[in-house]
Amino acid sequence: MMDSTLIIFACAALASATALCIVLAIVAWRALQEIRKVSTTVAQVGTDVHELKSQLVPVLHDATLVLRKTTQALERVDENLQRVGKGTEAFAQIAGDVKDLGHDIIQRARIPITDAVGFASSVFGKLLSLAKTFIKF
């Protein structure tokens, strides 16, 4: 009886070992398929990165040129704004000078005009009084 028990256990062990080998073979086969998929994906990513790099270099070059031109244009705009500011300051100074000149002319002309008006007024007053005197005669 002992021999038959050992044979049964040996057969069970052999069946278990066979099932384990089959399971290991299936796991190895699936792992190999997954490794192939990962390998294909990594190769595709490498191709995409190379393609992206080859397309990105001209784009970055063009962007650099656009940024340089924009910087130059903004510098020119800044220079022109400074010129306009200086021109505006010059016009403001000219306007102030014209205002001061007008004020000076009015101040200088006021006294002679006042004297001339006073003189004309006294002359007309005398003539009027002379005319009244002749009219009474």
C-alpha positions as a printed NumPy array, in Angstrom:
array([[  0.   ,   0.   ,   0.   ],
       [  2.821,   2.233,   0.602],
       [  4.069,   1.823,  -2.887],
       [  0.772,   2.805,  -4.432],
       [  0.551,   5.882,  -2.177],
       [  4.014,   6.942,  -3.24 ],
       [  3.087,   6.414,  -6.892],
       [ -0.08 ,   8.518,  -6.463],
       [  1.88 ,  11.282,  -4.762],
       [  4.592,  11.032,  -7.419],
       [  1.945,  11.284, -10.168],
       [  0.348,  14.228,  -8.393],
       [  3.758,  15.868,  -8.025],
       [  4.506,  15.188, -11.688],
       [  1.109,  16.603, -12.722],
       [  1.699,  19.648, -10.51 ],
       [  5.169,  20.122, -11.986],
       [  3.696,  19.783, -15.489],
       [  0.955,  22.307, -14.703],
       [  3.594,  24.639, -13.223],
       [  5.714,  24.344, -16.37 ],
       [  2.673,  25.028, -18.555],
       [  1.744,  28.069, -16.442],
       [  5.356,  29.306, -16.551],
       [  5.442,  28.837, -20.334],
       [  2.196,  30.814, -20.737],
       [  3.487,  33.559, -18.431],
       [  6.789,  33.667, -20.334],
       [  4.972,  33.792, -23.695],
       [  2.691,  36.651, -22.522],
       [  5.658,  38.47 , -20.981],
       [  7.494,  38.14 , -24.296],
       [  4.455,  39.604, -26.127],
       [  4.307,  42.517, -23.657],
       [  8.057,  43.114, -24.037],
       [  7.598,  43.208, -27.83 ],
       [  4.736,  45.733, -27.436],
       [  6.858,  47.882, -25.097],
       [  9.775,  47.63 , -27.508],
       [  7.563,  48.683, -30.443],
       [  6.126,  51.564, -28.401],
       [  9.611,  52.746, -27.359],
       [ 10.773,  52.588, -30.973],
       [  7.728,  54.62 , -32.075],
       [  8.354,  57.172, -29.306],
       [ 11.971,  57.444, -30.468],
       [ 10.805,  58.06 , -34.03 ],
       [  8.278,  60.643, -32.859],
       [ 10.893,  62.418, -30.732],
       [ 13.308,  62.497, -33.671],
       [ 10.564,  63.858, -35.937],
       [  9.544,  66.437, -33.338],
       [ 13.161,  67.502, -32.911],
       [ 13.647,  67.896, -36.654],
       [ 10.473,  70.01 , -36.913],
       [ 11.135,  71.964, -33.725],
       [ 14.542,  73.316, -34.791],
       [ 13.167,  75.426, -37.702],
       [ 10.249,  76.6  , -35.588],
       [ 12.599,  77.724, -32.816],
       [ 14.833,  79.414, -35.383],
       [ 11.865,  81.269, -36.856],
       [ 10.624,  82.213, -33.391],
       [ 14.072,  83.599, -32.567],
       [ 14.035,  85.698, -35.742],
       [ 10.542,  86.986, -34.972],
       [ 11.588,  87.894, -31.428],
       [ 14.666,  89.74 , -32.719],
       [ 12.605,  91.678, -35.255],
       [  9.986,  92.465, -32.614],
       [ 12.707,  93.706, -30.273],
       [ 14.164,  95.906, -33.01 ],
       [ 10.726,  97.275, -33.892],
       [  9.989,  98.045, -30.247],
       [ 13.353,  99.789, -29.914],
       [ 12.51 , 101.919, -32.955],
       [  9.086, 102.713, -31.524],
       [ 10.73 , 103.698, -28.242],
       [ 13.203, 105.956, -30.066],
       [ 10.374, 107.561, -32.056],
       [  8.345, 108.085, -28.892],
       [ 11.345, 109.775, -27.318],
       [ 11.657, 112.018, -30.369],
       [  7.957, 112.836, -30.235],
       [  8.329, 113.583, -26.54 ],
       [ 11.232, 115.915, -27.252],
       [  9.225, 117.558, -30.051],
       [  6.28 , 118.   , -27.717],
       [  8.551, 119.533, -25.111],
       [  9.961, 121.876, -27.778],
       [  6.431, 122.918, -28.838],
       [  5.491, 123.493, -25.206],
       [  8.588, 125.62 , -24.727],
       [  7.843, 127.58 , -27.926],
       [  4.246, 128.114, -26.78 ],
       [  5.525, 129.363, -23.426],
       [  7.985, 131.686, -25.155],
       [  5.241, 133.051, -27.448],
       [  2.985, 133.605, -24.45 ],
       [  5.796, 135.428, -22.618],
       [  6.537, 137.498, -25.738],
       [  2.859, 138.44 , -26.081],
       [  2.771, 139.392, -22.41 ],
       [  5.944, 141.497, -22.807],
       [  4.563, 143.224, -25.93 ],
       [  1.296, 144.029, -24.129],
       [  3.193, 145.366, -21.13 ],
       [  5.464, 147.524, -23.298],
       [  2.657, 148.734, -25.553],
       [  0.211, 149.441, -22.736],
       [  1.888, 152.661, -21.505],
       [  2.35 , 154.273, -24.95 ],
       [ -1.162, 153.267, -26.002],
       [ -2.564, 154.616, -22.755],
       [ -0.63 , 157.869, -23.297],
       [ -1.803, 158.083, -26.942],
       [ -5.411, 157.445, -25.941],
       [ -5.118, 160.049, -23.198],
       [ -3.58 , 162.539, -25.615],
       [ -6.24 , 161.843, -28.27 ],
       [ -8.941, 162.151, -25.643],
       [ -7.64 , 165.519, -24.443],
       [ -7.237, 166.755, -28.051],
       [-10.778, 165.694, -28.926],
       [-12.007, 167.197, -25.665],
       [-10.307, 170.524, -26.504],
       [-11.629, 170.404, -30.08 ],
       [-15.089, 169.659, -28.804],
       [-14.916, 172.503, -26.338],
       [-13.589, 174.801, -29.126],
       [-16.432, 173.649, -31.379],
       [-18.959, 174.376, -28.655],
       [-17.433, 177.787, -28.204],
       [-17.757, 178.573, -31.944],
       [-21.271, 177.256, -32.007],
       [-22.286, 179.665, -29.232],
       [-21.02 , 182.681, -31.163]])
